[in-house]
Amino acid sequence: MDKMSLEYSQWEKDRKPLADTSNLQEEVASSIHPEVEDLLNKTIENYIKKKEYQKIKGPKGTELITSNCETSLRQENEELYISKQVLEKKIKELLDLQEQYKSHKITMIRSLEESGEKGT
């Protein structure tokens, strides 16, 4: 055997144990330790929960918009309530004026009727 053949055969001998251990390493690497698997599953669950919460809560930064909208709606609601009270008061005043007008009209009609009767 020449020098090259000897080196190749030595390389093959050295390589065989590596090939056997690499298969073993692949098997070990492909199976995850139960504690590591639990940690991974918990991390994934937390990530999913966080994303679901973000969907419910809305994109980051919309809290301020929502808060501003709530404040704006409350303020508008207060203004509408005040406007409603003012309108109700004006309606009551108009109804009172209408009653006064009717009463005054009836008084005027009676007065005219009485003066007409006296004049004849």
Helices and strands as residue ranges (DSSP letters): H 3-30, H 34-57, H 62-119
